[in-house]
Amino acid sequence: MLNRAKSIFPLVAIGLCLAASPGRAHQAPPQSAKAEHSLQKTQDPWWKHAVIYEIYPRSFQDSNGDGVGDINGITSRLDYLRDLGIEAIWISPMYPSPLVDFGYDISDYTSIDPLYGTLADFDRLVNEAKKRNIRVIMDFVPNHTSEHHPWFAESHASRTNPKRDWYVWRDGKGPGQPPNNWQSWFGHSAWKFDTTTNQYYYHHFYTEQPDLNWRNPQVRKAMYDAMRFWLDRGVAGFRIDAVSRLFEAPNLHDDPILPGKNAYGDPNIAHKYTDNLPEVHEVLREMRRVVDKYPGNPVLISEADEPNIAELTKMYGSKDDEVQLPMDFQIADVNKLSAPDFRRLLNEIDQNAAGGQPHYFFSNHDQPRQWDRYGDGVHNDQIAKLMAALLLTTRATPLMYYGEEIGMRTTTPVRKEDVQDPIGKIGWPEEKGRDGERTPMQWDASKNAGFSTSQRPWLPVPPSSAENNVKAESQDPNSILSFYKRLLVLRQSEPALRDGSYLPLNRDDPFVLAYLRKKPGSDDAILVVLNMSAESRTVRFDLAANGVRESSARPLIAVPEMGHEATLLVHFTVPAFGVFIGTVH
Ligand code: GLC
């Protein structure tokens, strides 16, 4: 969710200018490993192997020239996604919506907003995607509706309306006083007074997004019916929005006040009574039962900005009966190139008590893009490759955000009047909102980077699109895009990388993150070495304890180029921000 990185963490910029160049083409795995790999693939659910790609539909491809992306635009780009190696797309909401929160304020859960197309366009997208072995995952927003949803119109009409209890209504403490001090994530009180019935309603996000009352069984039924509507149309699962916010404590106690103020000028509080209540897990189990009734292993992905790995682990359920892929915000929010921090978190989640599949990402529609968030201002392109290698070589289901593969950067508005995202309007100038990470996809160097023929796309296309675009980068073997493509091919073809265990190496190294991916019961092992510092580093690996007797590693991919020769493990040098992925079998 909105654990927005408040600042970019610059690293000391020293060292060599990196001329990244392609390493050696990867070798084909031996026949036996390949056979074992195909067997494992048929046994495992698809989401254990898939690379998932998030599309922000307003910004991917505009097919009708209105300046906003749409479903037919996405369909027209499916070949690109297939060729990249994407196996599932999660599309941010496209339901009818007044678009206060750009689709996360839904006024009808079983239709498509005309801005994006029709249900027929959606069906065509699902079918065309299927032909290319790409699954479609819907965004599902259970915590709140739009204030324009007919349910809320009814609920708000009178205190005795049958849908009154579908939302969270309470009396104020006294005249002009909300029921308690609970705050919205988007600033100020989470209660809005409604003059029709002289009560307050609760909204965890904008005032235009009233929270549903998940203690009401009719609400649950209506929402599960909506899930079935999309499963019946062939979707492969849901990304569940803001799931830990579903319940509020009935006692209405004030939240504890913390020191300082937030970006909106409110006192900081701990969201103790509105966040992560145990009842959330009851709902996740019910949602899991809904999807499990469908063939093809539909997946649940949760937006789970949990405070620690222990809380994140609970999302899997005690009997693999909740969410298969809770998004790991711990990894996403490291926000600096720190080998010790990544190592600690990767180890913790890899060993999670539920035995759940890790799910990593670095960018999404709520967070400044990784190119600038992890970049040091000098070596950003090389660092973008390092982050790509981290995402695509760890033991996890990786989640990419559109445009990260071409090194798109955050383009934050410079004038308040240009801001689209309401949190930028409320929080300006400290909180400038999320427009910067939602700018149009950069396809080529033509007008509006090939995104739209309109005079004015909904967000501006930055000048960097002249160089950072799909067409230009496809022709450049050293581009970020070419690097992603090579990594994705390698991940597909190397069983150890795709399915192997994760074995951390050199656990005390402050700069170099290194691990083995090893296929159990086979000699297949891949060594990954990521230098997270601005200086060349020489390290020593002793892999005997990991059952590897080899004394050298042969590169499959290395940037900057390290030559084609095997490198001795006892004296292993990796350049500044360098990436080495190689075989040790
Ligand atoms: C989630 C979405 C975010 C949205 C919020 C409220 O955090 O990712 O974009 O604003 O929920 O629905």
Residues whose N, C-alpha, C, O or C-beta is under 5 A from the ligand:
A	BS01	GLC	M1 L2 D101 Y104 F205 D241 A242 D366
